[in-house]
Amino acid sequence: MILKKLAIILFIITIGFISCGTPSPKKQYDTDRILGYEVDPKNDQLHFYWKDAQGTIYGNAKNLKTKLQAKGQELIFMMNGGMYKKDQSPQGLYIENGIVKAPLDTTQKGYGNFYLQPNGVCYITEENRSIITTTKAFKGTKSIKYATQSGPMLVIDGKLHNKFTRGSKNLHIRNGVGVLPNGNLLFAMSKEKINFYDFATFFKENSCQNALYLDGFVSRTYLPTKNYPQMDGNFGVLIGVINNNR
């Protein structure tokens, strides 16, 4: 009888450990208009990329995939990760592996979507926590593994950006990222031209308290499992998820 009870207790403990160590199944976020992809920074191999070890800009999924394959790594997902200048350098803050590669841009007025205030920062801490915040609220670069600055914010503390208009005719392909209630990142790109209001609403409807616009018109996503093998473009920052095959 005692042995039977011990066996039951050990079984319960084992199940508990398995439950704690196994990531929760990811929800499917796709709609007719928007491609969605959930990334768990604590369990997925998420990386931000700009230049390789020789200083060559990756620029697109094709180049990144080729160079990763040479290291025994498989590219699973990639999306362009923020706006960039003519020389493909990041427009605003960029941190890679804890090193600040480009400084925070605190300019309040300027041309283009980046300066549609408030803009913001998406960053991953050394503990693999994902955070999106306005540039004004950003507290510094300590203990940050990856960061990219862009604009405008799409959702701020659960509310849509107040400059967005329902029914706007300002339509473009757009991509962005939000933080889900479980702490994971929700990356999204529109499948067709869409306005800011509708694109931001996608993140709000999926309970993202904060979401950031990454870019538009030129946006690309590499996600072959969902029939999105887009490998072209000349971007600055790239955000990718990989598998190690070695």
Secondary structure as GFF3:
##gff-version 3
##sequence-region A 1 246
A	DSSP	alpha_helix	2	21	.	.	.	ID=ss1
A	DSSP	beta_strand	34	39	.	.	.	ID=ss2
A	DSSP	beta_strand	45	49	.	.	.	ID=ss3
A	DSSP	alpha_helix	61	69	.	.	.	ID=ss4
A	DSSP	beta_strand	73	80	.	.	.	ID=ss5
A	DSSP	beta_strand	94	96	.	.	.	ID=ss6
A	DSSP	beta_strand	99	102	.	.	.	ID=ss7
A	DSSP	three_ten_helix	113	115	.	.	.	ID=ss8
A	DSSP	beta_strand	120	125	.	.	.	ID=ss9
A	DSSP	beta_strand	130	134	.	.	.	ID=ss10
A	DSSP	beta_strand	144	150	.	.	.	ID=ss11
A	DSSP	beta_strand	153	156	.	.	.	ID=ss12
A	DSSP	beta_strand	159	160	.	.	.	ID=ss13
A	DSSP	beta_strand	174	179	.	.	.	ID=ss14
A	DSSP	beta_strand	185	190	.	.	.	ID=ss15
A	DSSP	alpha_helix	196	205	.	.	.	ID=ss16
A	DSSP	beta_strand	211	216	.	.	.	ID=ss17
A	DSSP	beta_strand	221	223	.	.	.	ID=ss18
A	DSSP	three_ten_helix	224	226	.	.	.	ID=ss19
A	DSSP	beta_strand	228	229	.	.	.	ID=ss20
A	DSSP	beta_strand	238	244	.	.	.	ID=ss21
###
